[in-house]
Amino acid sequence: MSTNDFEHILTEISPFTDYVYLHIKGEPLLHPELQDILSLCSQYHLHANITTNGTMIQEKAAILSTANALRQVNISLHSFEQDVKMERSDSDLNKIKEDLYSYLKPITDYAIYMSQHTKAITALRLWNLEGEHTDTFTHEKNRFVHSFLEDAFHVSIKPEMITRGIALMERVYLNQDHRFQWPSLSVPVLSTEGFCYGLGTQAGILVDGTVVPCCLDQEGDVSLGNIFSTSFSSIINGERAQSILHGFKDHKIIEELCKRCGYRHRFI
């Protein structure tokens, strides 16, 4: 997305929100004009939130630490996971731990610096919990992550602290949660009743301008309109959007994609 397109979006949404979230199944730190995008957020008096896998955090730290608009950076530590099976050797696990160390060190260095020099929040996410069914390798990797964070931040993370927010230092948190089923029209229906904050407190805008109910619709399956051809106000007040919104208020799921979303179960 060009900065001109991004600024157009800001002019459309700024009357409706104080926040923008730079993600939707992509890596925002890859954008070559990240600094200009954050500057535009500041010009429009919008607080910017970024979700990243953290692999470029060291490279982009200077931009992030000087961005007045930056409110929060979410770093998905679970994105490091590899497709491994339980039947792995100790040498494989040791190699994974070495790679995890190289991955985590720049992230914790960034978080500590931001805490000490800025007002921005850093949220480290481990959204890979599966309760008693979590496989051995996931357990071992998470235990290594916990141990690394304990050393980096001089805290103690106990098993009973598996909550959504553990303070590691000022404005730095570890957020843990269970895996959820990403919505897709190709998976079975999970439920036809329930609630979601989609369109109530959030909406998503894809790179081509397609407006969707939330950030989990990365394919634009629930297209509400295009912000480059229709005003944002008209889109969110349109028939399809209002049908979704009123359905959630009545605990009824209208869209087929929403019926197949596991994240929504967190609001039960």
Backbone hydrogen bonds, N-H to C=O, Kabsch-Sander energy under -0.5 kcal/mol:
donor,donor_aa,acceptor,acceptor_aa,energy
6,F,2,S,-2.3
7,E,3,T,-2.5
8,H,4,N,-2.0
9,I,5,D,-2.1
10,L,6,F,-2.2
11,T,7,E,-2.2
12,E,8,H,-1.5
13,I,9,I,-2.5
14,S,10,L,-2.3
16,F,13,I,-2.5
17,T,13,I,-1.0
20,V,47,H,-2.5
22,L,20,V,-0.5
22,L,49,N,-3.3
23,H,21,Y,-1.5
30,L,27,E,-1.9
31,H,28,P,-1.6
34,L,31,H,-1.4
37,I,33,E,-2.3
38,L,34,L,-2.4
39,S,35,Q,-1.9
40,L,36,D,-2.2
41,C,37,I,-1.8
42,S,38,L,-1.7
43,Q,39,S,-2.2
44,Y,40,L,-1.9
45,H,42,S,-1.6
46,L,41,C,-3.1
47,H,18,D,-3.1
48,A,69,A,-2.9
49,N,20,V,-2.5
50,I,72,Q,-2.5
51,T,22,L,-1.2
52,T,74,N,-2.9
57,I,54,G,-1.2
60,K,56,M,-2.0
61,A,57,I,-0.5
61,A,58,Q,-0.6
64,L,60,K,-2.3
65,S,61,A,-2.8
66,T,62,A,-0.8
66,T,63,I,-0.6
67,A,64,L,-1.0
68,N,66,T,-0.8
70,L,67,A,-1.0
71,R,48,A,-3.3
72,Q,48,A,-1.3
73,V,121,I,-2.5
74,N,50,I,-3.7
75,I,73,V,-0.5
75,I,123,A,-3.0
76,S,52,T,-2.6
76,S,74,N,-0.6
77,L,75,I,-1.4
77,L,125,R,-1.6
78,H,125,R,-1.0
79,S,76,S,-1.6
80,F,77,L,-1.6
81,E,78,H,-1.6
84,V,82,Q,-1.8
88,R,86,M,-2.2
93,L,89,S,-1.7
94,N,90,D,-2.4
95,K,91,S,-2.0
96,I,92,D,-2.3
97,K,93,L,-2.2
98,E,94,N,-2.0
99,D,95,K,-2.3
100,L,96,I,-2.6
101,Y,97,K,-2.2
102,S,98,E,-1.9
103,Y,99,D,-1.9
104,L,100,L,-3.1
105,K,101,Y,-2.3
107,I,103,Y,-0.7
108,T,104,L,-2.6
109,D,105,K,-2.2
110,Y,106,P,-2.1
111,A,107,I,-2.5
112,I,108,T,-2.4
113,Y,109,D,-2.2
114,M,110,Y,-2.8
115,S,111,A,-2.2
116,Q,112,I,-1.9
117,H,113,Y,-1.9
118,T,114,M,-2.2
121,I,71,R,-2.7
122,T,171,R,-2.7
123,A,73,V,-2.6
124,L,122,T,-0.6
124,L,173,Y,-3.5
125,R,75,I,-3.2
125,R,123,A,-0.6
126,L,175,N,-2.9
128,N,126,L,-0.6
129,L,177,D,-2.1
133,H,130,E,-1.6
134,T,131,G,-1.6
139,H,135,D,-2.2
140,E,136,T,-2.7
141,K,137,F,-2.7
142,N,138,T,-2.7
143,R,139,H,-2.5
144,F,140,E,-2.1
145,V,141,K,-2.5
146,H,142,N,-2.9
147,S,143,R,-2.4
148,F,144,F,-2.7
149,L,145,V,-2.6
150,E,146,H,-2.5
151,D,147,S,-2.0
152,A,148,F,-2.4
153,F,149,L,-2.6
154,H,150,E,-1.2
155,V,150,E,-1.1
158,K,156,S,-0.7
161,M,158,K,-2.3
162,I,159,P,-1.0
163,T,161,M,-2.4
166,I,174,L,-2.2
167,A,165,G,-0.5
168,L,172,V,-2.7
169,M,172,V,-1.4
172,V,169,M,-2.4
173,Y,122,T,-2.5
174,L,166,I,-2.6
175,N,124,L,-3.4
175,N,173,Y,-0.6
176,Q,163,T,-1.4
176,Q,174,L,-0.5
177,D,126,L,-2.0
179,R,129,L,-2.3
182,W,180,F,-0.6
187,V,184,S,-1.4
190,L,259,K,-3.0
191,S,259,K,-1.6
194,G,251,H,-1.0
199,L,202,Q,-2.6
199,L,213,P,-1.1
200,G,197,Y,-1.3
201,T,197,Y,-2.6
202,Q,197,Y,-0.9
204,G,212,V,-3.1
206,L,210,T,-2.8
209,G,206,L,-2.3
211,V,225,G,-3.0
212,V,204,G,-2.8
217,D,214,C,-1.2
218,Q,216,L,-1.3
220,G,217,D,-1.0
223,S,220,G,-0.5
223,S,221,D,-0.6
224,L,211,V,-3.0
227,I,209,G,-2.7
229,S,226,N,-1.6
230,T,226,N,-2.2
235,I,231,S,-2.0
236,I,232,F,-2.5
237,N,233,S,-1.2
238,G,235,I,-1.3
242,Q,238,G,-2.4
243,S,239,E,-2.0
244,I,240,R,-2.0
245,L,241,A,-2.4
246,H,242,Q,-2.7
247,G,243,S,-1.8
248,F,244,I,-2.3
249,K,245,L,-1.8
250,D,246,H,-1.4
251,H,248,F,-1.6
252,K,247,G,-3.6
253,I,192,T,-2.5
254,I,252,K,-0.6
259,K,255,E,-1.4
260,R,256,E,-0.5
260,R,257,L,-1.3
261,C,258,C,-1.4
262,G,181,Q,-2.9
262,G,260,R,-0.6
263,Y,181,Q,-0.7
265,H,262,G,-1.1
266,R,263,Y,-2.2
267,F,264,R,-1.8
268,I,265,H,-1.3
